Structures are given as C-alpha cells and as structure tokens.
Amino acid sequence: MKKIIFISLFSAFCTLLIGQRSSLLVENLHISSFLPHDIYNHQNDYVKSKSLFLTLQEKTFTIPLTFGNDNKTVFGASYQVKQIGNELIYTKPKFFAIKYSEQEWGELVYEKDKALNSMKTTGKFLVSIIVDDNADLHIVEFSNGSFSKPQRIDAPVNTEFNETSGTFTPDGKKIYFSSNREGGYGGYDIYESEYLGNGKWTHPLNLGPAVNSEYDEESPYLLNDGITLYFSANGYSSRNDFDIYETILGDAGFFSEPERLEAPINTDFDDLFFQISPDEQRAIYLSSGTQGLGVYELIFY
C-alpha cells in the first residue's frame, strides 16, 4: 500500500508558523515565556477566563499532551519544523513538564533536566513520532522525575498509514486515537482499541458516522469520567478550520451526536489538543486569542 504523507494535524498548525499567517504570532516569541492572564471576552457561562499559557516559537510545533495526576503539572512535546520545498520535516519530539505552584506556572523543563527530579507527580500519554513520512503512536510515562523511553505500539494500532494523536481511558485499558487508515469514512477518523496485556491491543474499531465524517477528526481526549470525549474536527461546518466538539458515550455503547463548544474555546483558527485537568478546573490547548496563536489556558467556574 502506498504511504500517505503526513500533512493533516501537524501541518494544520505549522503552516500558521511557517506560512503567510505566521505574521499573526505575537512578536519576540520565546518557547518558555509565560504571560499574565489575559481575560478574554467569553460567551458562555462556564469559562471564567482564557489566557495565553505558552507562546509558540517560530518553526516549532509545541503541543500539550496530558495533565499529571496532581492537576498541577502539564506534560507535552515540542517538534522542530523545517520546510524543504513544499514539504514540512519534523524532528523527534522533546518532552517537557510544567509545574503550577504559588499561583503561577513555572518554567518549561525538558527531559533529562535535573529540575524534573523535584516533580513528584506521575503521568502517561500517547505521542506521535514521525519517521519517513509515517506517524506512529508511542506510549510515554513520567514517574520518579523522568520520562520513559517512547514505546511504539505494535500493529494493529499502528499501520503504514498515520496515527497522529490519542488518549487513554482513566484506567489505561483502552485508547482512542486518530488515523487515516483505509476503511474509514474519509480523512482522519477516531478509533478505539483495548489493551489485552503483554503489549498487545485489539483490532481498532471505528467510532462510526456519529463521530467521524468524510473530513478529519483529530486529537481525541477522554474526560476523567470515562464517557465524555472531546476531539477536533474540520468537517462539521462550512469553515475549514479545526473546532473542538464534545460527545458522550451512552449506555448502549454508542457516542452521541457531537456538539461544538462555544467561544471563546473555539475560534476562527485551528483549535486542537484540548486537555482538561483531572479536577476539571482548567484546560489547555492550541488555539488563538487576543495575544495571537499559542497554547492557551482556560479557567472554569
């Protein structure tokens, strides 16, 4: 089978950093600079504020991947991006952690930094690593102040097509992930797979037409209740940007019709990698706001 070049999820945001829309970024970007809260004019009754959490450095794709079990640590990955002709080339990701203490977020700390030793929390996440234009999912865990070596998930989860993002259920026994493999409804679809033990996973099941469309469904995230799934999609409206949707797993085992989240969560640009803390007090994700494009933080009432 012919490999499909990985252009959907990462390219969606990297084209903003490298292409014509890069001028929308705030000036003098630094990957580790955190800015004071910028209260956004919200249009719903559950978002207290939206603020720029992390600015994006040009030609760097930085994504939040999960919260630690302490609700005060965020884990993520940074990819360096180069453009050669019309092709975007990505390095292997560097993992980082950010700790919240004394009413503010600290500095971004990368893997192998001794500062990680003081972080007592744990975390587990899925990350996509690109090799030869093929993106596969890997498992990374954080414990005892360090990140584990990424462990590639075997087939049938990973394929010769692209697996770009995913989320664990709270008990870690199932994953939901995005792939553009054959047999879907078109573009990138969301699938589920259960862990069998000994590194083996069940054959992935497509979530079906209630969730998936002929376009792209990306960056799924499952809430701590185990039934509320958030994801980004670019085919549910007349616009081509990714918006965040919510769907609920019913008693019969099927997901409800997705509902689009209101502003200021969704914007006129791509909104991806939506993650909510275990205590549901805050969320982080790639978005845009009054301070440009970046990783934003939401505080809930």
ZIUR-V437145 format. One record per helix or strand of 2 or more residues. SS is the DSSP state (a for helix, b for strand). FROM is the first residue (numbers start at 1). TO is the last residue. If there is no record, write none. Layout:
# ZIUR-V437145
SS;FROM;TO
SS;FROM;TO
This chain:
# ZIUR-V437145
a;9;18
a;20;24
b;47;55
b;60;67
b;73;84
b;87;90
b;94;101
b;104;105
b;109;110
a;114;118
b;123;131
b;134;143
b;146;147
b;151;152
b;163;168
b;174;179
b;189;197
b;200;201
b;205;206
b;217;222
b;228;233
b;243;249
b;259;260
b;272;276
b;282;289
b;292;300
